[in-house]
Amino acid sequence: MPSYYDVVVQNAIPDGSDILDRPCTVRFRYQGGSHSELYPCRVTAWLDPALVRISSQVMNIEHAWRDAEGGMLTIETPAGPLHRQIAGFSRAQDKKS
């Protein structure tokens, strides 16, 4: 069963970015320069230009985003990567958009 996460980014994701409801991977880069693994996920909702909800079957993604605030989120898609600084990250209580 997937887990749902809300990611607040510093710079809004531009209109026209083809990321909604598409398979992708995410990677977290930390302020010290290290990074997480690539995690398979899907962007399930675009709640605001600077807030996206992702779902992932990988439960240990929660471990990856600890201390990631202030670091970078990379969303890898077939169209290319989106890089955004992370302002906040939380597990979503409600999976609905």
The first five atom37 places (N, CA, C, CB, O) and aatype in JSON, in Angstrom:
{
  "aatype": [12, 14, 15, 18, 18, 3, 19, 19, 19, 5, 2, 0, 9, 14, 3, 7, 15, 3, 9, 10, 3, 1, 14, 4, 16, 19, 1, 13, 1, 18, 5, 7, 7, 15, 8, 15, 6, 10, 18, 14, 4, 1, 19, 16, 0, 17, 10, 3, 14, 0, 10, 19, 1, 9, 15, 15, 5, 19, 12, 2, 9, 6, 8, 0, 17, 1, 3, 0, 6, 7, 7, 12, 10, 16, 9, 6, 16, 14, 0, 7, 14, 10, 8, 1, 5, 9, 0, 7, 13, 15, 1, 0, 5, 3, 11, 11, 15],
  "atom_mask": [
    [1, 1, 1, 1, 1],
    [1, 1, 1, 1, 1],
    [1, 1, 1, 1, 1],
    [1, 1, 1, 1, 1],
    [1, 1, 1, 1, 1],
    [1, 1, 1, 1, 1],
    [1, 1, 1, 1, 1],
    [1, 1, 1, 1, 1],
    [1, 1, 1, 1, 1],
    [1, 1, 1, 1, 1],
    [1, 1, 1, 1, 1],
    [1, 1, 1, 1, 1],
    [1, 1, 1, 1, 1],
    [1, 1, 1, 1, 1],
    [1, 1, 1, 1, 1],
    [1, 1, 1, 0, 1],
    [1, 1, 1, 1, 1],
    [1, 1, 1, 1, 1],
    [1, 1, 1, 1, 1],
    [1, 1, 1, 1, 1],
    [1, 1, 1, 1, 1],
    [1, 1, 1, 1, 1],
    [1, 1, 1, 1, 1],
    [1, 1, 1, 1, 1],
    [1, 1, 1, 1, 1],
    [1, 1, 1, 1, 1],
    [1, 1, 1, 1, 1],
    [1, 1, 1, 1, 1],
    [1, 1, 1, 1, 1],
    [1, 1, 1, 1, 1],
    [1, 1, 1, 1, 1],
    [1, 1, 1, 0, 1],
    [1, 1, 1, 0, 1],
    [1, 1, 1, 1, 1],
    [1, 1, 1, 1, 1],
    [1, 1, 1, 1, 1],
    [1, 1, 1, 1, 1],
    [1, 1, 1, 1, 1],
    [1, 1, 1, 1, 1],
    [1, 1, 1, 1, 1],
    [1, 1, 1, 1, 1],
    [1, 1, 1, 1, 1],
    [1, 1, 1, 1, 1],
    [1, 1, 1, 1, 1],
    [1, 1, 1, 1, 1],
    [1, 1, 1, 1, 1],
    [1, 1, 1, 1, 1],
    [1, 1, 1, 1, 1],
    [1, 1, 1, 1, 1],
    [1, 1, 1, 1, 1],
    [1, 1, 1, 1, 1],
    [1, 1, 1, 1, 1],
    [1, 1, 1, 1, 1],
    [1, 1, 1, 1, 1],
    [1, 1, 1, 1, 1],
    [1, 1, 1, 1, 1],
    [1, 1, 1, 1, 1],
    [1, 1, 1, 1, 1],
    [1, 1, 1, 1, 1],
    [1, 1, 1, 1, 1],
    [1, 1, 1, 1, 1],
    [1, 1, 1, 1, 1],
    [1, 1, 1, 1, 1],
    [1, 1, 1, 1, 1],
    [1, 1, 1, 1, 1],
    [1, 1, 1, 1, 1],
    [1, 1, 1, 1, 1],
    [1, 1, 1, 1, 1],
    [1, 1, 1, 1, 1],
    [1, 1, 1, 0, 1],
    [1, 1, 1, 0, 1],
    [1, 1, 1, 1, 1],
    [1, 1, 1, 1, 1],
    [1, 1, 1, 1, 1],
    [1, 1, 1, 1, 1],
    [1, 1, 1, 1, 1],
    [1, 1, 1, 1, 1],
    [1, 1, 1, 1, 1],
    [1, 1, 1, 1, 1],
    [1, 1, 1, 0, 1],
    [1, 1, 1, 1, 1],
    [1, 1, 1, 1, 1],
    [1, 1, 1, 1, 1],
    [1, 1, 1, 1, 1],
    [1, 1, 1, 1, 1],
    [1, 1, 1, 1, 1],
    [1, 1, 1, 1, 1],
    [1, 1, 1, 0, 1],
    [1, 1, 1, 1, 1],
    [1, 1, 1, 1, 1],
    [1, 1, 1, 1, 1],
    [1, 1, 1, 1, 1],
    [1, 1, 1, 1, 1],
    [1, 1, 1, 1, 1],
    [1, 1, 1, 1, 1],
    [1, 1, 1, 1, 1],
    [1, 1, 1, 1, 1]
  ],
  "atom_positions": [
    [[0.85, -1.18, 0.0], [0.0, 0.0, 0.0], [0.89, 1.24, 0.0], [-0.96, 0.0, 1.23], [1.84, 1.32, 0.78]],
    [[0.6, 2.19, -0.86], [1.47, 3.37, -0.93], [1.3, 4.3, 0.27], [1.19, 4.14, -2.21], [0.25, 4.32, 0.91]],
    [[2.35, 5.05, 0.54], [2.31, 6.13, 1.51], [2.29, 7.44, 0.72], [3.53, 6.08, 2.5], [2.81, 7.51, -0.39]],
    [[1.68, 8.47, 1.3], [1.53, 9.76, 0.63], [2.29, 10.82, 1.4], [0.04, 10.14, 0.49], [2.24, 10.86, 2.63]],
    [[2.98, 11.69, 0.68], [3.82, 12.71, 1.28], [3.55, 14.05, 0.61], [5.3, 12.34, 1.16], [3.37, 14.13, -0.6]],
    [[3.53, 15.11, 1.41], [3.4, 16.47, 0.89], [4.76, 17.14, 0.96], [2.33, 17.3, 1.7], [5.41, 17.16, 2.01]],
    [[5.2, 17.68, -0.17], [6.49, 18.34, -0.25], [6.25, 19.81, -0.6], [7.42, 17.65, -1.32], [5.63, 20.12, -1.62]],
    [[6.73, 20.7, 0.26], [6.67, 22.14, -0.01], [8.04, 22.53, -0.54], [6.28, 22.97, 1.28], [9.06, 22.27, 0.09]],
    [[8.05, 23.17, -1.71], [9.31, 23.57, -2.34], [9.43, 25.08, -2.35], [9.4, 23.01, -3.77], [8.43, 25.79, -2.35]],
    [[10.68, 25.58, -2.36], [10.93, 27.03, -2.32], [10.44, 27.74, -3.58], [12.42, 27.28, -2.14], [9.83, 28.81, -3.5]],
    [[10.71, 27.15, -4.75], [10.31, 27.77, -6.01], [9.19, 26.95, -6.62], [11.51, 27.88, -7.0], [9.3, 25.73, -6.74]],
    [[8.12, 27.61, -7.01], [6.97, 26.92, -7.56], [7.34, 26.08, -8.78], [5.89, 27.92, -7.93], [8.23, 26.44, -9.55]],
    [[6.66, 24.97, -8.93], [6.82, 24.15, -10.13], [6.01, 24.83, -11.23], [6.34, 22.65, -9.89], [4.83, 25.1, -11.03]],
    [[6.61, 25.11, -12.36], [5.92, 25.91, -13.38], [4.73, 25.19, -14.01], [6.9, 26.29, -14.46], [4.74, 23.97, -14.17]],
    [[3.72, 25.98, -14.35], [2.59, 25.43, -15.11], [3.13, 24.79, -16.38], [1.53, 26.54, -15.45], [4.08, 25.29, -16.98]],
    [[2.53, 23.7, -16.78], [2.96, 23.01, -17.99], [3.95, 21.89, -17.71], [0.0, 0.0, 0.0], [4.28, 21.12, -18.61]],
    [[4.43, 21.8, -16.45], [5.31, 20.67, -16.11], [4.47, 19.41, -16.14], [6.0, 20.86, -14.71], [3.45, 19.31, -15.44]],
    [[4.89, 18.46, -16.93], [4.1, 17.24, -17.14], [4.49, 16.18, -16.12], [4.3, 16.71, -18.58], [5.1, 15.16, -16.48]],
    [[4.14, 16.41, -14.85], [4.53, 15.47, -13.8], [3.34, 14.8, -13.13], [5.36, 16.19, -12.75], [3.51, 13.8, -12.44]],
    [[2.14, 15.33, -13.3], [0.99, 14.84, -12.55], [0.58, 13.43, -13.0], [-0.18, 15.79, -12.7], [0.4, 13.17, -14.19]],
    [[0.44, 12.55, -12.03], [-0.01, 11.18, -12.22], [0.85, 10.4, -13.22], [-1.45, 11.17, -12.69], [0.35, 9.63, -14.03]],
    [[2.14, 10.63, -13.15], [3.09, 9.93, -14.0], [4.13, 9.24, -13.11], [3.78, 10.92, -15.01], [4.51, 9.77, -12.07]],
    [[4.58, 8.07, -13.52], [5.66, 7.44, -12.76], [6.92, 8.3, -12.83], [5.94, 6.01, -13.29], [7.24, 8.87, -13.87]],
    [[7.62, 8.38, -11.72], [8.87, 9.12, -11.68], [9.7, 8.57, -10.54], [8.61, 10.66, -11.5], [9.31, 7.61, -9.87]],
    [[10.84, 9.17, -10.32], [11.64, 8.84, -9.15], [11.99, 10.15, -8.46], [12.92, 8.03, -9.54], [12.04, 11.21, -9.09]],
    [[12.24, 10.06, -7.17], [12.67, 11.24, -6.43], [13.99, 10.91, -5.72], [11.58, 11.69, -5.4], [14.26, 9.77, -5.35]],
    [[14.78, 11.95, -5.54], [16.04, 11.85, -4.8], [16.12, 13.09, -3.91], [17.3, 11.74, -5.77], [15.78, 14.19, -4.33]],
    [[16.57, 12.89, -2.69], [16.76, 13.99, -1.75], [18.25, 14.28, -1.63], [16.15, 13.65, -0.36], [19.05, 13.37, -1.42]],
    [[18.61, 15.54, -1.77], [20.0, 15.96, -1.56], [20.01, 16.8, -0.29], [20.56, 16.77, -2.81], [19.21, 17.72, -0.12]],
    [[20.93, 16.48, 0.58], [20.99, 17.12, 1.89], [21.95, 18.29, 1.87], [21.41, 16.12, 2.96], [22.79, 18.41, 0.98]],
    [[21.81, 19.16, 2.85], [22.63, 20.37, 2.89], [24.13, 20.08, 2.9], [22.27, 21.2, 4.1], [24.92, 20.87, 2.39]],
    [[24.52, 18.96, 3.46], [25.94, 18.6, 3.51], [26.49, 18.05, 2.22], [0.0, 0.0, 0.0], [27.69, 17.78, 2.12]],
    [[25.63, 17.86, 1.2], [26.08, 17.37, -0.1], [25.78, 15.91, -0.36], [0.0, 0.0, 0.0], [25.87, 15.47, -1.51]],
    [[25.42, 15.15, 0.66], [25.07, 13.74, 0.43], [23.67, 13.65, -0.15], [25.18, 12.92, 1.74], [22.95, 14.65, -0.21]],
    [[23.27, 12.46, -0.58], [21.96, 12.3, -1.18], [21.39, 10.92, -0.87], [22.04, 12.51, -2.69], [22.11, 10.0, -0.48]],
    [[20.09, 10.81, -1.04], [19.39, 9.55, -0.83], [19.48, 8.68, -2.07], [17.92, 9.79, -0.45], [20.04, 9.07, -3.09]],
    [[18.9, 7.5, -1.95], [18.7, 6.65, -3.12], [17.65, 7.31, -4.01], [18.27, 5.2, -2.72], [17.03, 8.31, -3.63]],
    [[17.45, 6.75, -5.19], [16.31, 7.12, -6.03], [15.12, 6.29, -5.58], [16.62, 6.9, -7.57], [15.22, 5.07, -5.46]],
    [[13.99, 6.94, -5.32], [12.79, 6.24, -4.87], [11.72, 6.32, -5.95], [12.27, 6.84, -3.55], [11.39, 7.41, -6.41]],
    [[11.16, 5.19, -6.37], [10.06, 5.23, -7.34], [8.82, 5.82, -6.68], [9.75, 3.8, -7.9], [8.51, 5.52, -5.53]],
    [[8.13, 6.67, -7.41], [6.93, 7.3, -6.86], [6.03, 7.79, -8.0], [7.31, 8.46, -5.92], [6.28, 7.53, -9.18]],
    [[5.02, 8.5, -7.62], [4.08, 9.11, -8.55], [3.6, 10.41, -7.92], [2.87, 8.14, -8.88], [3.26, 10.42, -6.73]],
    [[3.57, 11.49, -8.67], [3.0, 12.73, -8.18], [1.49, 12.6, -8.34], [3.57, 14.0, -8.95], [0.98, 12.53, -9.46]],
    [[0.77, 12.58, -7.22], [-0.67, 12.32, -7.26], [-1.51, 13.57, -7.24], [-1.06, 11.44, -6.12], [-2.68, 13.54, -7.64]],
    [[-0.96, 14.68, -6.77], [-1.73, 15.92, -6.73], [-0.77, 17.11, -6.76], [-2.64, 15.98, -5.47], [0.36, 17.04, -6.27]],
    [[-1.24, 18.15, -7.33], [-0.51, 19.41, -7.37], [-1.4, 20.37, -6.6], [-0.2, 19.91, -8.85], [-2.27, 21.02, -7.18]],
    [[-1.18, 20.46, -5.3], [-2.1, 21.17, -4.42], [-1.93, 22.68, -4.48], [-1.91, 20.7, -3.0], [-2.82, 23.43, -4.09]],
    [[-0.79, 23.11, -4.96], [-0.42, 24.52, -5.01], [0.84, 24.56, -5.86], [-0.2, 25.16, -3.54], [1.53, 23.54, -5.96]],
    [[1.18, 25.69, -6.48], [2.41, 25.69, -7.29], [3.67, 25.28, -6.51], [2.61, 27.05, -7.87], [4.64, 24.81, -7.1]],
    [[3.65, 25.47, -5.2], [4.83, 25.13, -4.4], [4.59, 23.92, -3.49], [5.25, 26.32, -3.56], [5.39, 23.67, -2.58]],
    [[3.51, 23.17, -3.71], [3.19, 22.01, -2.87], [2.74, 20.86, -3.75], [2.11, 22.35, -1.83], [1.75, 20.98, -4.48]],
    [[3.46, 19.76, -3.69], [3.09, 18.56, -4.45], [2.89, 17.4, -3.48], [4.18, 18.22, -5.5], [3.53, 17.33, -2.44]],
    [[2.0, 16.5, -3.85], [1.79, 15.28, -3.08], [2.32, 14.13, -3.92], [0.28, 15.07, -2.71], [1.95, 13.97, -5.09]],
    [[3.19, 13.33, -3.31], [3.72, 12.16, -3.99], [3.28, 10.91, -3.25], [5.26, 12.24, -4.09], [3.04, 10.93, -2.04]],
    [[3.19, 9.82, -3.98], [2.92, 8.53, -3.35], [4.06, 7.6, -3.7], [1.54, 7.93, -3.82], [4.66, 7.68, -4.77]],
    [[4.35, 6.7, -2.75], [5.43, 5.76, -2.97], [5.13, 4.46, -2.24], [6.78, 6.33, -2.5], [4.6, 4.47, -1.13]],
    [[5.45, 3.36, -2.87], [5.33, 2.05, -2.25], [6.5, 1.79, -1.31], [5.26, 0.95, -3.32], [6.47, 0.84, -0.52]],
    [[7.53, 2.61, -1.38], [8.74, 2.41, -0.59], [8.56, 3.06, 0.77], [9.99, 3.0, -1.33], [8.55, 4.28, 0.89]],
    [[8.4, 2.25, 1.78], [8.1, 2.77, 3.11], [9.26, 3.54, 3.73], [7.7, 1.64, 4.02], [9.03, 4.47, 4.49]],
    [[10.51, 3.17, 3.44], [11.62, 3.86, 4.08], [11.93, 5.22, 3.46], [12.83, 3.0, 4.04], [12.95, 5.83, 3.79]],
    [[11.06, 5.69, 2.56], [11.24, 7.05, 2.03], [11.19, 8.05, 3.19], [10.14, 7.37, 0.96], [11.81, 9.11, 3.13]],
    [[10.44, 7.72, 4.25], [10.37, 8.62, 5.42], [11.75, 8.82, 6.03], [9.41, 8.06, 6.47], [12.07, 9.92, 6.48]],
    [[12.56, 7.78, 6.04], [13.92, 7.91, 6.57], [14.74, 8.86, 5.69], [14.6, 6.53, 6.66], [15.56, 9.62, 6.21]],
    [[14.53, 8.81, 4.4], [15.31, 9.63, 3.46], [15.05, 11.11, 3.63], [15.0, 9.22, 2.03], [15.96, 11.92, 3.47]],
    [[13.82, 11.5, 3.96], [13.56, 12.93, 4.01], [13.88, 13.56, 5.35], [12.14, 13.2, 3.67], [13.79, 14.78, 5.49]],
    [[14.24, 12.75, 6.35], [14.7, 13.35, 7.61], [15.93, 14.19, 7.33], [15.01, 12.25, 8.69], [16.86, 13.75, 6.66]],
    [[15.93, 15.38, 7.84], [17.04, 16.32, 7.65], [17.16, 16.82, 6.21], [18.34, 15.68, 8.08], [18.16, 17.44, 5.86]],
    [[16.16, 16.55, 5.37], [16.23, 17.02, 3.98], [15.73, 18.46, 3.83], [15.41, 16.09, 3.09], [16.0, 19.09, 2.81]],
    [[15.02, 18.98, 4.83], [14.53, 20.35, 4.73], [15.71, 21.29, 4.52], [13.71, 20.75, 6.0], [16.71, 21.22, 5.24]],
    [[15.6, 22.17, 3.55], [16.69, 23.05, 3.18], [17.59, 22.45, 2.1], [0.0, 0.0, 0.0], [18.4, 23.15, 1.5]],
    [[17.43, 21.15, 1.86], [18.17, 20.48, 0.8], [17.41, 20.58, -0.52], [0.0, 0.0, 0.0], [16.6, 21.49, -0.7]],
    [[17.66, 19.66, -1.41], [17.02, 19.69, -2.73], [16.21, 18.43, -2.98], [18.07, 19.87, -3.82], [16.59, 17.34, -2.55]],
    [[15.11, 18.6, -3.67], [14.31, 17.49, -4.16], [14.48, 17.45, -5.67], [12.79, 17.64, -3.75], [14.32, 18.47, -6.35]],
    [[14.82, 16.29, -6.19], [14.87, 16.1, -7.64], [13.78, 15.12, -8.01], [16.28, 15.59, -8.1], [13.73, 14.0, -7.49]],
    [[12.9, 15.53, -8.92], [11.88, 14.66, -9.47], [12.34, 14.31, -10.88], [10.44, 15.34, -9.48], [12.37, 15.16, -11.76]],
    [[12.71, 13.05, -11.07], [13.19, 12.57, -12.38], [12.01, 12.05, -13.18], [14.29, 11.46, -12.21], [11.31, 11.13, -12.74]],
    [[11.79, 12.61, -14.35], [10.7, 12.19, -15.23], [11.28, 11.89, -16.61], [9.59, 13.28, -15.32], [12.42, 12.26, -16.89]],
    [[10.52, 11.23, -17.48], [11.01, 11.01, -18.84], [11.31, 12.31, -19.58], [9.99, 10.21, -19.63], [12.15, 12.33, -20.47]],
    [[10.64, 13.39, -19.2], [10.88, 14.68, -19.85], [12.1, 15.39, -19.3], [9.66, 15.57, -19.7], [12.52, 16.42, -19.84]],
    [[12.68, 14.86, -18.23], [13.85, 15.49, -17.62], [13.61, 15.76, -16.15], [0.0, 0.0, 0.0], [12.49, 15.61, -15.67]],
    [[14.65, 16.17, -15.44], [14.54, 16.36, -14.0], [14.02, 17.75, -13.63], [15.88, 16.14, -13.35], [14.25, 18.73, -14.35]],
    [[13.31, 17.81, -12.51], [12.95, 19.07, -11.86], [13.7, 19.11, -10.54], [11.38, 19.19, -11.64], [13.64, 18.16, -9.76]],
    [[14.41, 20.2, -10.28], [15.17, 20.36, -9.04], [14.54, 21.52, -8.26], [16.7, 20.62, -9.31], [14.37, 22.61, -8.8]],
    [[14.2, 21.27, -7.01], [13.61, 22.31, -6.18], [14.15, 22.2, -4.76], [12.08, 22.22, -6.19], [14.34, 21.1, -4.24]],
    [[14.4, 23.36, -4.14], [14.81, 23.36, -2.74], [13.6, 23.01, -1.87], [15.42, 24.74, -2.33], [12.49, 23.49, -2.11]],
    [[13.83, 22.19, -0.86], [12.76, 21.72, 0.01], [12.56, 22.7, 1.16], [13.08, 20.3, 0.55], [13.49, 23.01, 1.9]],
    [[11.31, 23.18, 1.3], [10.96, 24.06, 2.41], [10.28, 23.28, 3.53], [10.05, 25.2, 1.93], [10.33, 23.69, 4.69]],
    [[9.66, 22.16, 3.19], [8.99, 21.34, 4.19], [8.55, 20.03, 3.59], [0.0, 0.0, 0.0], [8.35, 19.92, 2.38]],
    [[8.4, 19.04, 4.44], [8.05, 17.71, 3.96], [7.3, 17.02, 5.09], [9.31, 16.89, 3.52], [7.76, 17.03, 6.23]],
    [[6.16, 16.42, 4.77], [5.43, 15.7, 5.81], [4.67, 14.53, 5.2], [4.46, 16.64, 6.54], [4.33, 14.54, 4.01]],
    [[4.41, 13.55, 6.03], [3.57, 12.44, 5.57], [2.14, 12.95, 5.57], [3.72, 11.16, 6.49], [1.67, 13.52, 6.56]],
    [[1.45, 12.75, 4.47], [0.07, 13.22, 4.33], [-0.86, 12.33, 5.15], [-0.37, 13.24, 2.84], [-0.74, 11.1, 5.12]],
    [[-1.75, 12.94, 5.87], [-2.72, 12.19, 6.66], [-3.85, 11.65, 5.79], [-3.28, 13.07, 7.78], [-4.46, 10.63, 6.12]],
    [[-4.12, 12.34, 4.69], [-5.23, 11.99, 3.83], [-4.7, 11.82, 2.42], [-6.35, 13.08, 3.87], [-4.05, 12.73, 1.9]],
    [[-4.93, 10.68, 1.79], [-4.37, 10.43, 0.49], [-5.11, 11.14, -0.64], [-4.37, 8.97, 0.23], [-4.63, 11.15, -1.77]],
    [[-6.24, 11.72, -0.36], [-7.01, 12.39, -1.4], [-6.41, 13.73, -1.73], [-8.46, 12.55, -0.97], [-5.83, 14.38, -0.87]],
    [[-6.55, 14.15, -2.99], [-6.01, 15.44, -3.4], [-6.96, 16.55, -3.04], [-5.73, 15.47, -4.89], [-6.68, 17.71, -3.3]]
  ]
}
